Amino acid sequence: MKLALVEDSLMIREQLEWRFEHQPAIDLVGWADTEDSAVGLVQEQQPDVLLLDLGLRQGQGLKVLERVRAAGCGARVLVLTNQRGAHLREACLGLGALGFFDKTLEFEDCLQRLQSWLPPVPENELQRLAALQDTGLLDSKPQPLFDRLTRLAASLTDTPMALITLLDERRQWFLSRQGLDAPSTSRSVSFCAHAILQHELFEVSDARADPRFLDNPLVRGAPHARSYAGVPLRLPTGEALGTLCVLDREPRQLSALQREALETLAQSAVSEMELRRRLHHLQTEAQRRAHAEAHLHHLATRDPLTGLTNRTTLRDRLDQQLRLAQRHRRGLALIVLGLDRFKLINDSLGHDVGDVVLSVSAGRLVQALRDSDTVARLGADEFAVLVHDLEQPEQALALASKLLQQLAEPIVIEGQRLQAAASAGVALFPPHGESPELLLRHADLALLEAKARGGAQALLYAPQFDDPAGAALMLEQDLHAAIERDELLLHFQPQLWADGRLRAVEALVRWQHPRLGLLGPDRFIPFAEERGLIGAIDDWVLRRSLQLLRGWDAQGLQVPRVAVNRSGCGLRRDLVERVDAALAEQGLDGTRLEIEITETALSADGAEALSVLHALRERQVSIAVDDFGEGYSSLGQLHRLPIDVLKIDRSFVRDIGEPRATAMVAAVLGMARALHLGTLAEGVEQLAQQQLLLELGCEALQGYGCCRPLADEALRAWLQHR
């Protein structure tokens, strides 16, 4: 509803403006405080309602009403004033005002009258407006097809005006119009706002005899409508977007044949609108997918902090440049740079400052190189530079030294000067390797040697950097810091009951190495066990798994329990305390946790292991024997061990179908049933394996044939889909 306000008191005007701001269906289109400005406002804005004060700074409110009515304006007028004389009330009502209210005592009554003129809203209004937007027709260019329909409608009904209207949130917009100049009106004064509530043609034979429309601005003023007939344009899904309607300036009623013709034309309009909606949806979806793909491509190829190429893209470009270099017999250089003592900046000044240092460093590297060179971020504090047409070691070292000088320039952050020195390792093609992996490895080794020699220098790769002891030392140092740097992450592999229900998810640790990329457990777990680092990793997996389990619970995702592996050396008495602390930290009970141990762990320290397992069982923590069948040391003591589940080793599952393997699996399953133990088969990849295992009585399955290991976000999506 478009409302114009005539009020000369600034305080009262501001109060009224504030009140109307909280009435979403009322649009205050302007205000005036003198007689002439009020008349000009009405002529310019053509409001639906004029809220009029009688006392003005210049002129009189009563004169405003006289002049507005003399000009043929059909706006509804409500008088809101402090002047209470009966003669004034009679004069205003005589000039066509529809209400006379005391400004101090009757504002709420005035507001109620305004709201009574608002048309009813369909129950599915939000869906209706969304469907209207989906057509792409609002505010579109002239549509010849719809214009033909309105011309036919006017001709067949012998009326001067025919419209195809679209009802937006606050306006009635004409997609096509015949016999009417205005492109739209306020929704509050439209006949069509009533028509869209109907399921068939809506007709008003004489608006001046209908209490809903007799004081309507479209009836009292231009276009002086007296009769209306409109068919709601309702989509197959139920939303009425607008109408096909005809209007006349004389009272009249359509004949049965004219009504049928109008309904037929409306069906044609609806069919075209539905087609436009589907096309618009397809176009929007195509654009959305294109944007999403571009965004995913950016995420997949760029570092989110610095915007530089990431490790994966660097690997691809290095591979391409190597092929070109081999074909054209030319060299290239790979320079890996690492900020010295960057961890100290993060720990002392915070990660926000560290991020600024990384971003500034990335910008300096880009500015110091050619557009054709590649700059990438490899990890937390490491960058790589790939430069083609650079063959001589002296040239490569000179460039690396130049880059180190750029990185060593002070960085000013909030008035504080930071010195971020760096080191560099250089590897050349062809002398230092002919594959991306070898060049990256050798540049990494040269960087590590540069840091070991005190940093702030560039070194060219030399074979003596590449000894196994040195490589093992590097990996051990990196693994010590992996948890602290939050480089470990978890994937989860679902375990399914025979009927397809989720039994549990097994937590599988991965290492996002800053230089070597994503490492599976086979690359570092044996090393961690050998170096005595496995306990810290096991504890991190336990805490992180339960933390994520609580997050899934909060999201309403049904995960009965999480299974975590524990190494043999981890079955010590303090394991019970660690489990208690981890469960209490997340507010979970023992039934939500399963500990997986190997057969060899059961016999590693029999007495202490047995005590730990009994304590865990008392807390209702489930115990599973992993890779069962791989060893034989614990077979004789299964009957006295507090365990719940046997996980059949993948080597038997892989060969199941062969007589010996099938017999072994059947024997294990039979023994488990006799001992009242649960059974779960690992490494299930094929449908035939699944069917045979279930026929033999295996209770649960795990493997790529059921579901691959999933990262947290992917697992949440998988759970929601189920």
Summary of the structure (lengths in Angstrom):
residues: 722
radius of gyration: 39.5
end to end distance: 47.5
largest distance: 111.5
contacts: 2358
relative contact order: 0.04
helix: 48%
strand: 22%
